[in-house]
Amino acid sequence: MGAIVDALAEVGIAGNDRVVGITQGWKLTGAIKTAERKLADGTFSHGGLGLMAWAVGNARVEPKGNAIVITKQASGTAKIDPLMAMFNAVALMAMNPQATGRSYLRSSELLVL
């Protein structure tokens, strides 16, 4: 994690308010439910990419108490990384971050994390 924070600082992304951890496991239930509701009401839509459709097809939902979880363990060897990245993005956007109006990468740069 330290190397990632250092690489972000090199391109001008620094500070405790800029790097935010998103919890996993049952704590993603809110993001899963939010994505589900927004897909149903049409305020969020699938981009039509086959990769996401494949990842969603691989996902397995497990009830855990009052929560639901979607984990790699439940999905076996099937890949669900794009789906989990989407849930992480939903959780991050639910925090209502304020835009800075800054562009962190010039067109000639590529930040590889």
Buried (B, 14 or more C-beta within 10 A) or exposed (E): EEEEEEEBEEEEBEEEEBEEEBEEEBEBBBBBEBBEEEEEEEEBEEEEEEEBBBBBEBBBEEEEEEBBBBBBEEBEEEBBEBBBEBBBEBBBEEEEEEEEEEEEEEEEEEEEE
